[in-house]
Amino acid sequence: MAIKITDECINCGACEPECPNNAIYEGGVEWKIAEGTSVTGDFTLMNGIHIDAMQPQNPVSMDVYYIVSDKCTECVGFHDEPQCAAVCPVDCCVDDELIWESRDALFEKKDKLHL
C-alpha cells in the first residue's frame, strides 16, 4: 500500500528530500508526475485518468505535507523501508489503508516511473 501523511504532521519537511520518487510535497504545492521521475508525455494515473506528465495537479492537502499515491512505491526498489517513515520525528507517515498494492505492483510502479 502507499504511504500517507496524517494531520499530526508538524511540517518539518524531513520526509521530502528522502523520497526517491519525489512523491512528497509541501501542503498547497501543486505536483507533477514528471518531477523526480523519468516519465514524459501521457501518463495514466491509478484511477485511470490520463494526464500529461508535466501538467500541474491540484495539491492533495493544503495544510500539511502530503504524498502522491500515484508516485509512492514505499521505497521498493530503492530502500528496505519507506524512508519518509524512517525520518519522521512524529511518526505521521503511515500506511494508507485505502490504497493496497502488492510488492510486485510496487516494483512495477517503480519501473513505470523510472524508465
Order of alpha helices (4+ residues) and beta strands (2+ residues): beta-beta-beta-beta-beta-alpha-beta-alpha
